[in-house]
């Protein structure tokens, strides 16, 4: 029995290492997926208020970014603007939140990419911590009932944006009047 | 100047120096971020921050990291403590947002128990293995059989000795 003990004791160690090396250390699941999105009230770079509560009933895409986040944030900025223009009339709200950034640099980024969706700074980092943000860019898809349905770390693609938003748009809204308002407006 | 006066002057100098040092430390902490409305002990902030992993660093706590993210997280800790939240609740707030990954020392329950139990099990297994080997190595060897060498071997040795020139 003893001569097998040492070789056998190596098996769980190898199994643990095999599991560990197959896992992407950057891929940390968010405990927030499936839970209600944390409310926030920010002021955009233009001075307009933006609150999650006022977007209730819409599909909300929340994108955390920074002007120093290169190339990922630079890669996805045109995608976000394109997607926003495609979906802005279909009950989708896109909000950009600049984190750990200088105001002038953020504004230059917005200007360089001609971003027309609302963008707001998060000066004390409270919103980014409320959403468990590790880095930038990170994008959260929030359904019409206000629950976080997907967290995507890294630059977003047109296809991912479209797939996820179409899925959430296909789900019934909590308040039926929202659909009629969208169609009427 | 008497010996007593020299001692008094030295004591005053040491106390004043200590006070300046404390003021300097407080000033450093204040520069970190403006204080919140309530009064929060810097040690209390550090105690909570030391339990949390800096999310943008490699193996650094929020207390030790110089990053902007960690600075903002320390500010949130300070604000929550100032609002009257107990330290455990502040830690739980970060766990709710980031999961238990945010804790530098995983909680000793469920699968996490393995992290705490594995070193103890490994040390115990090593001690048992060393004990078994020591016992085996120090066990007295069996005495040679009565009668000495095997008769067949004895005969072979005799033959070989006789055949030598």
Interface residues (C-beta under 8 A of the other chain):
Chain A: X2 X6 X9 X28 X29 X30 X31 X32 X100 X124 X125 X126 X128 X129 X130 X131 X132 X133 X134 X135
Chain B: X55 X56 X68 X69 X72 X73 X75 X76 X94 X96 X97 X98 X99 X101 X125 X129 X132
